[in-house]
Structure formats: C-alpha cells, structure tokens
Amino acid sequence: METLKYRFEQGRCSLAGMPQLVGVVGSGNLEVLIEPAPLHGACEIEVRTAAVGFGATWQAVMADFHDRWSLADARISINDMGATPAVVSLRLDQAVESLAPVPTGFPHGGTP
C-alpha cells in the first residue's frame, strides 16, 4: 500500500451538505469519501492505493480534477484497488456532484 497526499490552495467552490461516499473498494475500482472541512480555502486529498509507484499519474489526475472543480474547504479520502485514471476521474466527479458545489468567488470579478 502507498499513501499519497495532495493539497490545492485558493479553491473557488465550497461544498454544501453532509459527507458522501461513492464507489466501492474492489479490484479495478475505488471509493471516495468527500466532506466539507475548514481548510482556509484549500482542498486536501489523501489517496491510499494498492498500486505502488504511480505517484506521477495520481498527481496528474488530481491536478486535472482541481482544474475542473477548484474546490475550497474540502477533504477527500480515496481508497483505491487499481482503478484506471478514467475511473478515478469519474468517481471524483460523482462525489463532487453529490454535494452540489457552491461558487465562492470568480477570478477577475466575472460571473459564471
């Protein structure tokens, strides 16, 4: 098992609701726990994976996820059993959509 940790600062969308769990831990799949957390605008992600040595791939998937959602004050825990990057992205999107993100501000004073 390998544990990877990521933190993205200055998110723009907060989560509304109770912690949510999506997916299942099983061969080729993963579970994602997502919850609001007071992190001063940051999003923290912890990955526990059976696939050791794929840190660069996880970094790329997490950076892409942050670019899409820009979460603020969110904590995400992932338990992985060898899911592909596409499955990881799908489960992360499902988790965020289950909590209805709320924009907290937009760059350059714009609107959505």
N, C-alpha and C positions, 0 to 999 in steps of 0.2 A: 504494500500500500504506500502511496505517496500523498502528501498533503501540500496543496498549493494555495497561496493566499494572494489576493489582489485587492487594491483599494483605488477607487476612482474619485477624484475630488470635484467639487463645484458642479454637482448634478443640477438639473433644472426641473425634474418631475418627482414629486413626492408620491408615496403610496397611501391609499386610503383603505382601511379595513383590517381584518384580523389576519394573522399568519396563515399562509396557504401552502399545501403540499401537493405537488403534481408529479406524475410519473411513478415508476416502481423500480426498485433495485433488483435487477436481474441481468442475465447475460445479454450484452449489447444494449443495455438501457441504463437509465439513471433516475434518481428522484431529486427534486429541487424543492427546498423549503425557502420561502421568501417571506420577509416580515419587515414592517416599518421599524426603524431604530433611530434614536437621536445621535446622529453621526456628523453633525455640523455641515450638512450638505453633501456628505460623501456616500459612496456605495461600497460596501465590503463584501467580497465573495471568497468563500473557502471551499475548496474542492478536495474531496477525498476520493482517490481513484485507484483502481487495481492495475491500471495501465501505466506503469512506471516509465519515465523517460520521454514523456510527451509534453513537457512544460512549454516549449515554444508554440506548439499547436494550441494548447489551452490559453496561452497569452493572446494569441491572435483571435480566438473565438470570444474571449472576454472583452477584448478591445472593440471588436465588431459589435458585440451586444451593447456596450456602453455608448458607442456612437449612435446606435439605433434608439436607445431609450433614455440615456442621460439621467439615470435615477439619482435621487437625493434622499438621504436619510433612509437607506435600505440595507438590510443584511440578507445575504443569500448563502445558503449552505447546499452543496451538491455532493451526493453520494453516487459515484459512478462505477459501473461494471463494464467498461469498454465501449461506451456509446460513441458513435461517429460524430464528427463536428456538426453535421446537419441535425442529428437527433438532439445534441446538446442545445443548439440554437432554437429548435422547435420547443423543447421543454422550458427553456428560459422565457421565450415569448409567451407560452401558455401561462407560466407563473405570473408574469407581469400583468397580463390581461385579466387574470383572476382577481387582481387588486385595483383595477381602474386607476392608473397613474394620473396625477393632477399636476399640470404645469405650475411651476412656482415662479417663473420669470423667463423671458426670452432675450436672446442676445440682440444687441443693438436697438433695444426698445421696440422690437417688432411684435407682432401677434401671430397666433397660429394660422 
